[in-house]
Amino acid sequence: MPEDKSPPETASNTRATHSALRHALHEIRALFSRRSFWTVLVGGIVVVTLSGPFYTLERFALFDRLVFWGLTGLFATLLMASLTTISNALNQRWGLPWFVPALITANLGILPVMSLVYLANLITSGAPPSGGFWSLFPFVSVPLVAIHLTTNGFFAATRRTQQRARDASARLETVQDHAVEAAHSPHPPLQLATAPHSPERGDSRETPVPLLFEKLPQSLGRDLISLRAQDHYVEVTTALGTTTVLLRLSDAERDLIPFKGMRVHRSWWVNLDHVCDLTRTEGGGMEVTTIDGQIIPVARGQRTAVRQALDERRSAAE
């Protein structure tokens, strides 16, 4: 029997964290590339410039307020959006309530934003705030934390609503798929997953190219590691990198039946050839670790199937 070369738990955790950070950076780039993000940001700067909160209406002229709030709003928004995205990505690994990363990132952003407000005062008025640097603390910390918690709470509620809708849709699709398979196929669905279509068996039809591969950049190749559902998109991880394509996970999974993978969770499809470990969690759950360090939860109903599939592949390799 070959020696078990599975990476230690600490190495797996490190790789999982790196994977989460890579995903967060991808999400940050996607957020900053949206026109709606910049439209809301510019609109917010215009509103506060005209209204002049925190005594800026009395202290600064219109152009000075535009410079002050433009610098402050741009920096604070980019900083807090980046910190929130990174914290939420890591939170998917740690499983903490949504308000924990929100509080952490809000407090991390207070000092940098205070520094920028102090600098903006110097630029626009030529003098520091009358009370000194720390006099800015209540004016910055209270609204920053309040706005940040409110925004993150709204996004968390939206994500929960969307997840419930996806779960209901996935359950309905599963029932429909099973009904269609039972009506039209004499073979169990699992037999299709283990026997790719081969034109060499007297069938002249060519195997169709999955829609996922048509949408996937050629630079990422076709050596799939995992797929992860994200609203109407799928995050695709291959041996060469990660990208996001506009495709439902259920549609991608249906195309990939001939390939060596399976749906291990309502939001995850995994290539079993790239699974290096299967472990129990402290809470009694189960998760798989892929070769690139991703730690992926296994749904309760899939645990037996995943364990059996991995045992079969391990036995075949031996």
Buried (B, 14 or more C-beta within 10 A) or exposed (E): EEEEEEBEEEEBBEBBBEBBBBBBBBBBEEBEEEEEBEEEBEEEBBEBBEEBEBEBBEBBEEEBBBBBBBBBBBBBBBBBBBBBBBBBBBBBBEEBEBEEBBBBBBBEBBEBBBBBBBBBBEEBBEEBBEEEEEEBEEBBBEEBBEEBBEBBEEBBEEEEEEBEEBEEEBEEBEEEBEEEEEEEEEEEEEEBBEEEEEEEEEEEEEEEEBBBBEBBEEEBEBEBBBBBBBEEBBBBBBBBBBBBBEBBBBBBBEBBBBBBBBBBBBBBBBBBBBBBBBBEEEEEEBBBBBBBBBBBBBBEEBBEBBBEBBEEBEEEEE
